[in-house]
Amino acid sequence: MMRKRQIEAKDVQGLKFFDKLAPLLERLHDVGTKRDRAHNRILHYDHYCLFILLYLYSPLVTSMRALQQASDLDVVQKKLGVSRFSFGSFSEAAAIFDPHRLREIVQELGAELKPLPRDPRLKDVQHILTAVDGTLINTLSRILAATCGCSRSTGKPQAAWRLHTQFEIERSIPSRIDVTGGSGKGPNDERAVLAEHLQPDRCYIMDRGYSKFALFNFINAIGSSYVCRIRDNSSYKVLEERPLSDVDRQAGVLQDLIVEMGQSRSGEDRPNHTLRLVVVRTTPHKGHGEERGHDSDGFLRILTNLTDVPADVIATIYSYRWTIEVFFRFFKHILGCRHLLSTDPRGVEIQAYCAIIACLLIMLWSERKPTKRTYEMVCFYLIGWASEENLLRHLEKLKPLA
């Protein structure tokens, strides 16, 4: 069996990229240092984030052990301004640093992005279109075994985390990520997490897993709207059938209804506002993968509290829900977040926000939307295979954001 090659200085040559990152993270340097009464902390919050970004961008750094090897290199220490870290200090760091401080940076960078051109069909929708969903990410098994990260409730190792994400459609960025255990039950339930973090003036676009009367009531009460697919076997009483326009029919809309929905089996509250149900023709299919058992009968049933926009617009809004699936694919497979360095929920959230910051910076520097080729070019730059000129030439070829 071949042994893995040691990380060498020549493997991480393109560290000029981090000259642009370090000033952005400087504000984090003293976060979490109050307990450091001896003033001997070596690994600060900004350094921790830079190491995570090195892990995300360097194809040769694939584990915490490889990252520790990289921290022992003179060129890395000089560029990042930090000495070699220990496993213990890196694991402890995740528990004492506040991920919300990174969220501030994400929001600031996101505010600098120019919104993507708005779909003209959505001109009458006043709220911020926000797709909502969650995705599971596994921890690295060797890290799990080494750190013995355990669930507080069961005492068993926490092998996966769920990232509950709110994704702004028109800026193509996540505005919020909340990390819970991967079970999806109790406080980890996706509907409970969303209900806790609702904001006014948003249009939440959700799949059928979020269908719950109490959640709909919360969204309506806070001054937001929702467009949510409901289950094929949902029961309702038709109160009014609205006429369809030619545009509605061309969009595949079959029915535009005002409905009443009864009390659920669990006894949850009834909806306390007007419900509109738009039925759209779609392609029947069998569920597979995580959707196993969730078949489609060829009719998409979309429930909403938006009563004053055309039915075809409701169908269009829901079609944008898939942008969050595209983001999850980019997040996991392009930014290298299929696995996590930390088993602590704070560490998971920090890694998630570092990945988003990396993506936002590329979009801001280039005023272009990054692709898989962009990620590869940055990786080539960091291992010395591509020059800064090569990287800039690639960025110039990308499609403009607007």
Buried (B, 14 or more C-beta within 10 A) or exposed (E): EEEEEEBEEEBBEBBEBBEEBBEBBEEBEEBBBEEEEEEEBEBBBBBBBBBBBBBBBBEBBBBBBBBBBBBEBEBBBEBBBBEBBEEEEBBBBBEBBBBEBBBEBBEEBBEEBEEBEEBEBBEEBEBBBBBBBBBBBEBBEEBBEBBEBEBEEEEEBBBBBBBBBBBBBBBBBBBBBBBBBBBBEEEBBBBBBBBEEBBEEBBBBBBBBBBBBBBBBBBBEEEBBBBBBBEBEBEBEEEEEBEBBEEBEEBEBBBBBBBEBEEBEEEEEEBEEBBBBBBBEBEEEEEEEEEEEBEBEEEBBBBBBBEEBBBBBBBBBBBBBEBBBEBBEBBBEBBBBEBBBBBBBBBBBBBBBBBBBBBBBBBBEBBBBBBEEBBBBBBBBBBBEBEEEEBEEBBEEBEEBE
